Amino acid sequence: MQDKNNSDPLVVGLAGFGTVGKGFARILEENQAEIFRRAGREIRIKKVLVRDVTRARTQALPPGASFCADMDELAHDRDIDVLIELIGGIEQAERIIRQALDAGKHVVTANKALLAEQGEELFALAARKKLFLGYEASVCGGIPVVQTLRESLAANRLTSILGILNGTCNYILSAMTTRNMPFAEALKEAQDLGYAEADPGLDIDGVDSAHKLALLIRLAWGVNYPFRKLPVSGIRDITPEDIMFAREFGYNIKLLGHAYMENDRIEAGVFPTLVPNSYLLARVGHSYNAVRMEGNAVGSLFMHGLGAGELPTGSAVAADLLEIARGGKANNRGYTSGALPAADILPPETASARHYFRLTVEDKPGVMRDVASIFADNDISIHQVLQKGQSRTVPLVFMTHKAKALDIQNAAKAIAGCAFASAAPVYYRVLPPPGGTD
Ligand SMILES: NC(=O)c1ccc[n+]([C@@H]2O[C@H](COP(=O)([O-])OP(=O)(O)OC[C@H]3O[C@@H](n4cnc5c(N)ncnc54)[C@H](OP(=O)(O)O)[C@@H]3O)[C@@H](O)[C@H]2O)c1
């Protein structure tokens, strides 16, 4: 792109006029005066790419804009300075972003799946061309966590990131916690209210959180942690019983993205986690997102807000666009080096954490002794035990001290093979209480 004068209007090609595209266009129109004061120039949408140009729309086109359905048109339009990619998916989104960068246009996207799976090549292309590839909207919608990690915490050595990165999961878990709903009912309610997709797999199986976690790791430590190597488990199997036991011990269950830097190695993953009630993270309700970051200079920092929705996500898109409009130097990944090194990954099976362990066992003498012996054989030390109810089979719940993931898996397998076990054991990670170490 031939850089225009900083006072010339900035011309945008908007790919996608769905939830986020419409929200972004509305913000640009409704907050026009404020945006002009901050950007120092007009920002205009010239073309809007959609699949079906004939479909009636609930929102009018931005003034002066026209619809188009030809994906190549935005990159080839010489007036367009910035492509905003909000169509989602991988192949076609990648194609239009690549075309735009090749044509010298800056890009803004909310596409976490694409950036987590194939981001490095696109970032390298943008760096070669000295172009912006903005992605504030791709992690936690309206929460400015990308900017915070890239700029505000740039002088820190980050030690940990913990995040509630998916609003759908948080809505479901909050409904299960506060209204004792079973998972299926809470999911149905989330779908009816528009918080969950008709096909909710990416959300409830933890994949969407893992996409965002991979981006946060890249920003925090300047390394590539291949998204497919992240251990991920979702929330499908969480029962009201587990929520109730967790509460008895003083915890709420949340789906958390974890990333820790220890001895120059990264331990990371997405897991349902028991969070002590005294943590702000435990109290994040409804469909809100939150991120807790810890830096060696700043200490611990907590951000909370709406992680999705047309206006919060549109607001993050507009913020990236304003940065471009101001004409600064692109700093997409936050590191000056070219290609980022591969992350030194702590093998997930060696990661150590406290665990919640629920067994369903026959209520008869000797069971506790056998379970304790399996734990001891696997180097697991017990912190607390709870047994409830009086019937032929009963839940037996343990909180362990820190134990390695592989030892926990082996103990679960051994217990599942015992005659007294009437269901496979259920186990989840537990965050230590503030100040706790093991
Ligand atoms: N929704 C959120 O709250 C949220 C939050 C954070 C990030 N994101 C990300 O933002 C992106 C957009 O999400 P969204 O919820 O706005 O999606 P959406 O509501 O489904 O809208 C997608 C838009 O893209 C257009 N489109 C899709 N494929 C196309 C193609 N091949 N050619 C031309 N146009 C195409 C659609 O056209 P038609 O209108 O003709 O169907 C529609 O206007 C995704 O990457 C998503 O992960 C969304």
The ligand as a Gaussian input file, in Angstrom:
#p B3LYP/6-31G(d) Opt

LIG

0 1
 N      -19.450000     -13.704000      17.556000
 C      -18.609000     -13.300000      18.496000
 O      -19.018000     -12.788000      19.543000
 C      -17.121000     -13.412000      18.267000
 C      -16.245000     -13.071000      19.306000
 C      -14.853000     -13.122000      19.079000
 C      -14.391000     -13.522000      17.850000
 N      -15.263000     -13.891000      16.867000
 C      -14.716000     -14.295000      15.584000
 O      -15.127000     -13.343000      14.610000
 C      -15.293000     -13.979000      13.342000
 C      -16.695000     -13.693000      12.802000
 O      -17.642000     -14.214000      13.706000
 P      -19.212000     -13.829000      13.624000
 O      -19.825000     -14.379000      14.860000
 O      -19.371000     -12.397000      13.308000
 O      -19.661000     -14.707000      12.362000
 P      -21.092000     -14.726000      11.631000
 O      -22.101000     -14.015000      12.445000
 O      -21.361000     -16.116000      11.215000
 O      -20.849000     -13.834000      10.296000
 C      -20.016000     -14.248000       9.262000
 C      -20.128000     -13.255000       8.113000
 O      -19.155000     -13.602000       7.138000
 C      -19.793000     -13.799000       5.874000
 N      -19.103000     -14.936000       5.231000
 C      -18.809000     -16.138000       5.778000
 N      -18.154000     -16.917000       4.873000
 C      -18.037000     -16.179000       3.758000
 C      -17.487000     -16.405000       2.475000
 N      -16.909000     -17.561000       2.182000
 N      -17.548000     -15.416000       1.553000
 C      -18.141000     -14.231000       1.852000
 N      -18.680000     -13.941000       3.043000
 C      -18.640000     -14.902000       3.986000
 C      -21.248000     -14.117000       6.167000
 O      -22.026000     -13.748000       5.042000
 P      -23.639000     -13.869000       5.041000
 O      -24.097000     -12.747000       5.940000
 O      -24.067000     -13.650000       3.619000
 O      -23.963000     -15.217000       5.573000
 C      -21.491000     -13.247000       7.418000
 O      -21.814000     -11.943000       7.034000
 C      -14.974000     -15.467000      13.576000
 O      -13.620000     -15.700000      13.280000
 C      -15.209000     -15.627000      15.082000
 O      -14.460000     -16.684000      15.641000
 C      -16.612000     -13.842000      17.051000

